[in-house]
Amino acid sequence: MSKIWRLITHHKYQRDALEWYRNERFIALNWGWTGDLRIHEPTGEPAIHSLIGPTDDHHAARCLWDFFRVMEINDLVILRLGDECINDCVVRVGGYFWDKTYPPKLNHYPDCQEYEWQGYLYRKNWEYFHRREMAFVGQAAEAKQLWESTEMAPDYSVYMALNQRIYK
């Protein structure tokens, strides 16, 4: 049986990100300064934690590890918009890939914060380079119904950017 995930499209510009996902046919996560995880081949969540470095999100390593190693082809992902758990659509994901290009609408917002870490300049939480191919398989009503038919998997939190759900 496929796993069911919920992914926050973007913390601040959710609808722009959703449009970008649809146009480009992928879903994405940030923490892009880690580089292509296929090259580094981290052996577990703690190894990813050391790649992520300073972050205000203590769930970051878990989310990125799950996106890279745990999520599989044919798993379903509900894309979440808004703080009220509005579930917009359901996608089927393909393989992990790394693409160091920004989404055009998400790259140039005036409140983008830059910082330096290990000699490199980064845009805080804006580097959505970790990606997975996807195809839309449902609309808002189907996503909401699916969301309500599942419950949070053990050790996951509603505050994580990527959550695993299980059937009730």
HELIX and SHEET records of a PDB file:
HELIX    1   1 GLN A   14  GLU A   24  1                                  11    
HELIX    2   2 GLY A   32  THR A   34  5                                   3    
HELIX    3   3 LEU A   37  HIS A   40  1                                   4    
HELIX    4   4 GLU A   45  ILE A   52  1                                   8    
HELIX    5   5 ALA A   60  TRP A   65  1                                   6    
HELIX    6   6 ASP A   66  VAL A   70  3                                   5    
HELIX    7   7 PRO A  104  ASN A  107  1                                   4    
HELIX    8   8 ALA A  140  GLU A  148  1                                   9    
SHEET    1   A 7 PHE A  26  LEU A  29  0                                        
SHEET    2   A 7 HIS A 130  GLY A 138 -1                                        
SHEET    3   A 7 ILE A  86  TRP A  98 -1                                        
SHEET    4   A 7 LEU A  76  LEU A  81 -1                                        
SHEET    5   A 7 ILE A   4  ILE A   8  1                                        
SHEET    6   A 7 LEU A 162  TYR A 167 -1                                        
SHEET    7   A 7 THR A 150  MET A 152 -1                                        
SHEET    1   B 2 GLU A 114  TRP A 117  0                                        
SHEET    2   B 2 TYR A 120  ARG A 123 -1                                        
END                                                                             
